[in-house]
Each structure stands twice: as structure tokens, then as C-alpha cells.
Amino acid sequence: MARPLHRNSPGHRLLPFSVSVRRDFHMHPELGLEEKRTQKVIREHLKALGIRPRNVGGTGVTGLIRGRAEGRTLLLRADMDALPVTEENRVPYASREPGRMHACGHDGHMAVLLSVARHLRETGLPEGNVKLCFQPGEEGFRGAARVIEDGILENPPVDACFALHVWRDLPVGKIAVLPGPCMAATDLFTVRITGKGGHAAYPHLSVDTVAVAAQVVGALQTIVSRQVDPLDTAVVTVGSIRAGTTYNVIPETAVLQGTCRTFRKRTRKLVHRRVKEIAAGVARALGARAEVEYDEFLPATVNDPKAAALAREAAAEVVGARNVVEADPSMGGEDMSLFLERVPGCYAFVGLRNEKRGIRHPHHHPRFDMDEECLAIATDLTLGVVRRFTRR
């Protein structure tokens, strides 16, 4: 298992603080756009550091650390929200809120950003500015859009941005930095199929929307298998089908809901168009009608090549060049993409898995946890990015 090179680094010196903060957030998780206690705790930490907090995006927080000399402004972002998951870990810091859990690592992200802020206030920032962004509502609420609308990229204007995700697919001690697309565009769709209801024993007198829905689901899979370039990447998933209430009635309506994931803009447009055409065409061929709502929810998360190169330099300093990897892009979505559409930046991945300790469950799993060593590594990585960016 890879280990960081510098055991006396700022991240390791601050690790007890990071762990304490992370566990406090973990015990008191709050869902997206409901992070009121979390917001209060962050504000208290920032005030203790002499940083003036400002609420942003409803339940988010921002603060500014000014350098001793004028320079560029770097935004550092950490997401805040938990998930509607009941924790199954038997640890002292397990969630105290039934049905809520930090099952994705956002508790760690906040702890890292507070540790970075603490170090920068202790040592001072030679030049430039660091703008802290504690962002609510990442898990499906487009919280990034809310804080952007509240002006977080202004006053002073942000020149670049950086964020990270503690990552289960990597062992602790590894860091992944990908130039270009690293997470997929996330689109949502709803297909409402209308037919003709009737008795299950006389299907010829009805238009069976369940049968139509089944055909639509199968036909949608041909988008990826037969219409997207085999050298490209796309996902079309139907995750929900709702139709009928009992076994002997053919329902008049059926509703499908799903998601599409792509990286290239032209592929995204193709998938969007074909979902609508296939759903409508299959339904019409079977005597039904399909109405499609398609929401291009989030763009792909695309790293600026120069920012990614800078982050790789910082990562190599923390864990050694051989432990900095270019992992495969993820088909998951991230609203960090909304920041990266507006300013150049980088989104990195810091390994958290430790098989020997049983820390191997995926994100969003009720037994998700992290090797907290990753908090020190993530803190050092972020400080390395700050140091490099503000000097250039």
C-alpha cells in the first residue's frame, strides 16, 4: 500500500484536527439544502480562525483568505451534504441520524478544507487570495449553481478553482489527476406513456402500456450498442418504471425515469435526440403515445490541462510520482462541472481504500468509510496546489 512521503507535513500535523472535525460532521449528517447545523459549525470554525464567514447558496458558507501581496484568486470547494442512507458501520462516530449518512465522503472534504484554512491562517499566504467554498446540495440539487448565482466567483473575481474527492476506487496513498473530462455529463429523462386501460383477460381491447414500456426500455439500449461510436462512451439507464396497481388490470399510463451519461457534447446531443425519437416511435408503433421530458442536468466535469498538470506536480510532491495515476474517467456526475465551465481548474481524486481494515465499500453504501490517513494527504495536496497557483 502506498504511503505519503512526508510524515511531518502540514496535513499530518493537522490530522488530529481533521479527524475530529470529520467525525463530528459524520455523526450529524444533513441532507442537501438542509445543512443548517453544518453551516453553523463551519461558520464557528472560520470565525475562530479570524476569517469572516458569509452564507451563500442558502446553507453554504464562503470566506476569503487574503495574501500579503496582490495576486490571483483561487477558489477551493468542498461539498457539504449527506445522503438518505441508514448507516450500518459500528464505529464510535457512526451517524446519529437514522436515514441519513455521510456515505460519499463530503464530511472528509469539509474537514480537509477547514484544515487548509487553518494552516493558511497560521503560516500566512504570501500572495494572492484563497476563496473558501463550502457548497450545499451536491447530491442531485445543483448546489453549485446556487452559490454561483450568489456571486461566489466575484469580489474578488476567481481566476481558477480546485476541488477533490476522496475516492474508494483508489487505495490510500494514491492520487488520480486526469487532464480533460474526468466525470460525465448527467442528464435525466421521464417518459410518460399513455395507452388504453382495460381488463387483463382482454388485452386486444386495450393498449397495454406495460408492454409498450418494456419495448421502450429495450429499444433505448440500442442507443449505446448501435448508435454511439464504439470508441466513445455513453450510458443509458432506466432506473424506475411505474405502472398499474394490481395484477388483472391493464393500466392506462406508465412512467419511465432514467439517466444518460456522456463525455462529448456531440454524443450528448445524439443521445438526447434519440431518447426522444425512440420512445415516441416505439409507442406510436404499438398504438400508444409517449411524452418525453429531458433535462440536461449537469455538464461533464472537464479539467483544464494546465491546472491538471499543476495538480499532478503537487500530488507527486505529496505521495511520489509513481503514486500519481491517471485513472479511468468516472460515469458519475459532479456539479463541480458548473465551476469548471466558468473558470479553469482541476478536480482530483484521493485514495481512501484500505482492504486490511475492511474499508472497501463503494460510495453511497451503508458501510462506506475511509482510511482517515487520506485526510492528511488531501490537505497536503490542496496546500500544494495553493502554493503553486499563488506563485505563478
N, C-alpha and C positions, 0 to 999 in steps of 0.2 A: 504494500500500500504506500502510495506516495505521501510524503510529508513535506511541509514547508521548510525552506532553507533557514529562515531566521527565527530562532525561538525567542529572541529578545526584541522582537519587532513591536511597534505600537499596538498592532492587533492583539498580540499575545499578552502584552501588559494590560490591555483593556478587557481581556477575555472575561474575567470575573464580572465586570460590569455588564458586558454584552449578554452573558448567560443569564444574569439576574433580570435584566430588562426583558429579554426574550421570554423567559419563563413567566414573568408577570403578564405579558401580553397573551401568552399561551393559555394561562388559567382563566383569562377574562376575554374570550373572543367575542367579536361583534360582526354582524353581517354587513354587507355592502350598503353604504349610505346611512348606516345606523351607528357609526363608530364614535359615539359621544364620549364614553369613558376613555377610549383610546386617545381621542383628540385631547382630552383634558390632561392625561398623563404626559403626552408629548409636549404640550404647552408648558407643563411644570418643569420638565427636563430642560427645555430650551431657556426658560426664564432663569433657572439655576445656573446656566452657562453664560448668562448675560446676552442672550440672543432674543430679540423681540419677536414673539410669535404672531402670526396673523392667520386667522381662519380663511380657508379657501375651499371652493368646491363643496360647500356645506359642512362636511365633517372632516375636511382635510386641514393641514397646517403647513405654513411655509415660514421660513426665516432666512435672513441674509447674513453671511459672514463676509465682511469686507477685508481685503488685504491692506497691507501698509502702503502699497503703491497702486496706482491705477493699472487696470488690465482688463482682460476678457472675463466674462461671467460664465461659469459652468453650473448647470443645474444637475443636482443629484436627486434621484427619485426613488422612493420606497413605497410600495403599496401597503394598505392597512387592513383590508377586510378579511374575515374568516369565511368558512363555508358552512352550509346547513348539513353537517355531518356529526354523528354522535361518536365521540372518541372511545376507542377500545384499549388504548395503552394504559397499563397500570404503572404509572410513574407519579412521583410526588407533585409534578407540575401539570398533571392532566387537566383538561378543561373542566371548569366548574359550572358550565352552562350546558345542560342537556340539549342535544340537537344542534350545537354549534362547536366548531373546532377549527383551529389553525392547521388545516390539513394540506397546506400548499407551501408554507414557509414564509408567509408575509410577516409573521412575528419576528423571524430572524432578520428580514430585510429592515424592519424598523429599528431593531437593536443595532444593526450594523451602522445605519445612518446616524443614529444618536452617538455611537462610539466615534465615528468620523468627526462629527461636530465637536465632541468633547476634546479630541486630540487637536483639532484646528484651533480651538479656543485656548488650549493650554500652550501651544507652541507658536501660535500666530500664523497668519497667512501672508507670505512675503508680498505677493502682488495679485491683482485680480480679485474676483469675487466668487464665492460659492453660495448658490441659492439652494436651500433645502426644500424638498417637496415630499411631504407625507401625503400620499394620494389615496382617497377613499374609493370604494366601488370598482375595483379592477375586475372582479369576478362577474362579468356579464352586465355591468352597469355603465360602462364607458365613463368611469370617473375621471379619466384623463381629460376628456372633453370639458368636463365641468371646471376643472382647475385652470385649463387653458382659457376658457371663457371668462374666468375671474381675473385674468391678466397675469398669470404667473410667469409668462415669458417676457413680461415687460418690467420696466422700472426697478433695476436696470435691465436692458434687453439681454436676453440669454443668447450666447454665442454657440453653445454646444450643450449636449446632455449626456448623462451616463446613468445606467442602472444595471442591476444584476439580479439573477435568480439563483438561489441555492437549488441544486439540481440532483435529483435522485439517480439519474442515469449515469452519473459520474461518481467514482469513489472520492472520498475526502482526500484533498491534496492535488486534485486535477482541476484545471480551469479550461473552459472552452470559449474561444472567441472566433466568431465567424464573420468574415467580410461579406457584405451583401445580405440577402434575405436569410434570417435565422428563425423566424416564426411566420406562420401562414396567415394570409387574409382569411377572415372569418365572416361568412355570410349565413344568414338564416332564411328559411323559407317555410311557408304554410300553404298547403294545397287543400282547398275545400271542394269536395266532390259532391255533386247533387244528382240524384237519380230518381227512382220511383219506389217508394216503400211498399211492402206487401207481406203476405204470408210466406213463411219459409217453404211450405209444401207446394207453392205455385210460383216458382221463380220466373216462369215465362210471362207472367202478368206484371212483373216488376222490372226495374233496372237496378241490379244488385251493386250497391256502392262498395261493399266489402270486396267483391270480386274485381271491381274496377281498381280499387286501391291497391290490391295485390299486384295487378298488372302494372300499375304506375310505378310501384316500388322496384319491380324487376327491370322495367324499361329504363328507369333513371340510372341504373348501374352501367348501362351501355355508354353513358357519357364518358366515364373514365376508361372503360375497357375498349371502346371502339371510336371515340371521337377526340379524346385528348392525345396529343403526341406522346408515344410511349417513352420518349426521353424527357418528358415533362412530368410534373407531379400534381395530382389532384385527388380529392376525397369528396364523395357524395354519400352522406349517411342520412337515412330516415330513422329518427330516434323515437318517434311517437306516432301511433295510429289509434284514433278514437272513432268507434262506430258501433251503434247498436247497444241494446240494454238486456237482451235476452236471446235464447237460442232459436226461437221459432218465428222471429220477425226479421224481415229484410229491412235494414234501416234506409231512410231516405237520404241521409247525409253521412259522409265520412271525412275525417280531417287528418291529414298527414303533416308532421312537422319534422324538419331536418336541418342539416347544416352542410355547407360546402366549404372546402379549404383549398386554396391555391396560392401560388407564389407570383406568377407572372400576370401582369394586368390583362394581356390579351387572352390568357387562359381563363381568367376570372370572368371576362365578358362572354366568352364562349359558354362556360358552364351556366352562367346566369340565363343566357338566352335559351339554351337547350332544356333547362329545367322547366321553363315556362312552356316551350313548344311541345315537349314530350308529354307533360301532364295534361295539357289541353287536348293534344292529338289522340292520346290513348283513351281518354274519357269520351271524346266525341265518337271515336270508332266503336265504342261499346254502348253508345246511346245515352251517355251521361254528360254532365258539364263540369268542368274544373276551373276554379278561380285560384290564381296563384299570387301570393304576396311574397315579394323577395326583398330582403333587407341586406344591403351591403354594409355589414355592421362595423367591421374593423379592417383596415388595410393590412398588408403584410408588414412585419417588423423588419426593416431593412437597415443594416449598419453601414455607416459611411466608411469607405475603405481606409481613409487616413485615421479616423477615430478608432477603428478596429486595430490598426497597426500600433497606435499609441497604447491601447489597452493590452495588446499582446506583449509589448515591452514591459509594461507594469506587471503583468502576470508572470512573465519569465523571472523577474526580479524576486517575486514572492515565492514561487514554487519550483523554479528552474525551467529552462526552455523545454526539456523533454517532457515535462508535465503539463505543458500548454498544448491543447489538442484542438483540431478542427472537427468537432462532432457534426453529425448529420443535422440539417435543419429540422425543426420540430413542426408538425402539422397543427400543434396547438396555437391558439391566438393570444395576443397581448395588446392591451391598449397603450403600452409604451410606443406603439407604432404611430400614435397620433402626435407625440412629441417629435419623433424622428421624421415625420412628414414636414415639419416646420423648421427644425434646426438639425444640423448634423450631429451625430452621436453614435453611441455603441451600447448594445445590450449584451452582457456577458453571462456565463453560466459557471457556477462554483460548485464543485462536487460535494455531496453530503453523505453518500452511502458508506456504510461500514458493515460488511457482511458478518464479521466476527461478533459484533454486538447486536446482530439481528435488525440493523437499520437498513432495510431493503425495500420497504413497501412504497408503492408509487404515490405520487401526488394525488390528493383527493381521496385517499384510502383512510379508513378509520384508525389504522395503526401507523399512519405516516409519522415519522420522526426524523431527526437529523443528528449526526455527529456534530456536536457544538464546536468542535475544532474548526469547522467551516466558517464560523463567525469571525474568528481571528483572520483567516485567510481572506475573507470577503472585505474586512475592514482594511487590511493592508493593500489589497488590490485597489480599492476605491481611493485610498490616500495616494497610491502611486499614480493613478490617473489624474488626481487633482494636482499633484506636484508637477507632472509633465505638461498638463494643459496650461496651467497658470504661468509657466515659464516660457511659453512659446508665443 
